[in-house]
Amino acid sequence: MKHTISILVENEFGALARIAGLFSGRGYNIESLTVAPTLDPAISRMTINTIGDDRTIEQIIKQLNRLISVVKVKDVTAEDPITKNLALIKVNLNRRNRDKLKSIIADFDAMITISDDTCSVIQAVADDGGIIRLTEALKPYGVMEFVSTGSVAIQKGKRVIRA
């Protein structure tokens, strides 16, 4: 089962490497990982998507909590968090498909960030499924390149992760 783990870490050199090393050293796979500072510049928040059963995830959390730079760890999967990815998708463009392209991306709340006579770069913010569906819809028009961030997640309501 896919799990989303939120981690607050001290914003210091090597914290990301230690966490990634913990995963690779124990044979756990990271599906995606994002990291950025929080409102407190001394703390960064990581969002890691990984796959494992409840026992495996429990072990990952215990091992993460042992790392010195880790402030807080929480598996937010069961709380049905809001998750989003950013994708940039470069597609072929010609006069015949320009209007169709605009129609497709409007259905996904995406937008054209830049366009010239040969191609357009589409920007989309959506959950994993939305990004996959948009990419599939654009394939007939010639997807030239695809790049995506990992997921970011936040809990609904007043639930927060604090240091």
N, C-alpha and C positions, 0 to 999 in steps of 0.2 A: 504494500500500500504506500502511496506517495504521502510524505509528511512535509510540512512547512515548519521549520524551526527558526525562531527569532532569537538572536543573541546580541546582548549589549556587551561591548568590549572596550577596554581602555584604548583610546586612540593613540597607539604607539607603534613604533617600528617593529615589525616581525609578528604582530598579532595574527594577521591573516595567514602568514606562512605556518604558524604553529597550529592553527585550526585546520587548514588544508592538510598539513602533515598528519594530524590526528586521524583524519578520514582515510587518507591513502595508506598510512601505516597499519591500519586495522582492516583494510580491505572494504571500506564503505565507499559507496559511489556518491558523488555530488552531482545531482541533475542540473542545478543552477545555483549560483551564489552571487549575491549583490552586497555591497558594503558602501556606506556613506556616513559622514558625521551626523550626529543628532543636533538638537537645539543646544545641547551642552557640547562645546567643541572638544572636550576631553573624552567624550564617549562616542563611539561609532556603533551603528546597528548593522548587523549582518542578517540577511535572510537566506537560509539554505534550504533547498528542496532536495530531499533524498528519499530513497525507497527502502522500506524495511518493515518487518513485523513489529508488534508492540514491544517485544523483548529487545530487539535490536535497537530500536529508537530509545528505549530506556537506557541501554548501555551507552549509546552515543551521548545522551544528555548527561549522564554521570561522568563520563570522561571529559566532556567539555567543561563541566563545572570544576574539574580539578586544575584546569589551566589557570595560571596566575592572572593573566590579563582579562579573563572572562568575569564580567560583573553579574550577568543574569542570563539564564537560558530558559526558553519556553517553547514547547511544541504547541503551536496554535491551530493545528489541523482540526481538532474536534470542535473548535469554536467558530468554524465556518468563517474564516477571515475574508476580507476583501483583498484579492490578489490581482495584480496588473503587471503586464510586461510592456515594454516599448519595442516596436519593430520598425525598421526602415527597410523598405522593399523597393528595389530598382526594377522597373519594367520598361520593355520596349514601348516606344510611342510613335504612332503615325497619325495622320489626319483621320483615318477611318476609325481608329479605336479610342480617340480622345474623349468623345462624349460617353461612350460605353464605360470607359475607365472611371470617369467622374461619377457615373451612376453606381457602379460597383462600390467604390470607396465610400459613397454617401450612406449606403446600407450598413456600413461598418463603423460609422463615425470616424473615419480616417480622413486624412487630408494630403494633398500634394504639397510637399515642402519646396521642391524645386523641379523645374521642367525646362527642357530645351527641345529642339527639333527631333532628337533621337531617343530620348528616354525621360522618364519621370521618377522621382523618388517619393514614395508614399510613406507617410508616418502614421502608425496606428498604436493606440494604447488600448489593450484589452487583456482578458484572461487568456490562458493557454489555448483554449478552444477557439476563441475569437480570432486569434492570430493565425491558427492553422486554417480555419475556414476562409479567411481573407486571402491567404497565400494560395489556397486551392482555387479560389475564384479568379485570381490573377494569372494563374499558370497558362491559360490559353493565349494570353497577350504577351507572353515571353518574360518570365521572371529572370532577370539577369543576375541579381545579387540579393541576398537576404542576410540581415544581421538583426539580432535581438538581444535585449538585456535579459537577465534572469528575472524571476518574479520578485516583486516587493509585496509585502503583506502587512496589513494592519487589522487589528481586531475591531469589531463593530461595537457601537455603543460606548459606554464610559470605561470599558476595560482597557488598560494600558499596561505596558511593560516599563517599569521604572527601575533605575539603578538602586 
